[in-house]
Amino acid sequence: MIYTIIGVIILIVALILIAILFIPFHISFYLNKTDKDIQGNFQVRWLKIRLLKRPIPPEEEEKKEEEKKKTRFNIDNIIKLINKFQAAVKHLTPILSAIIKSINLQKFSLHLNLGLYSPVSTAIVSGYFWSISSILNIIPPVKLSLTPDFQKSKIDGSIEFEFKLTLYRIVGAVIKAFTKKPVRELFWCIRKMNEQQN
């Protein structure tokens, strides 16, 4: 009986892990700037369940926590970290490749309200932007637009993107990288630096 229960628990855990690895996470980012006012948010959802949502800019309490975490840098530790990274970088590039392959872009929207120091410069930059955006807007998830302002010098606008991220390739690449000694040494170096700062 107890073996049956243990077997069922192992099966459930295995199914949950497989679901996490193969069912994509939905990640979205939105940012809007009007004059000095900047507002936005970042959120992560899985199976329509919101796992994380953060406002942009961060709230006051989050800013205070970030300020507390700021510490002095030790130049010897930084040099050591750079050396470890150089030794490990060839084993880390497959992780970057796996991340790129695991991303499925769902939406990318950018709207700018642009005004430069002179109307001529604004017109030239707007022309370049419209030329590039007319090509990129052919791609279904992409939507780029620009409204020139010939009266004021400013850069306002909004950006929004959403993509799906599947983890199985990334997890596989990370596990493979950790079998390499330089990567493990880099990890322990970073961990040791964090412990010294805390």
Secondary structure, DSSP 8 states (H G I E B T S, - for coil): -HHHHHHHHHHHHHHHHHHHHHS-EEEEEEEEEETTEEEEEEEEEETTEEEEEEEES--HHHHHHHHHH-----HHHHHHHHHHHHHHHHHHHHHHHHHHHHEEEEEEEEEEEEE-SSHHHHHHHHHHHHHHHHHHTTSTTEEEEEEE-SSS-EEEEEEEEEEEE--HHHHHHHHHHHTSHHHHHHHHHHHHHHHHH-
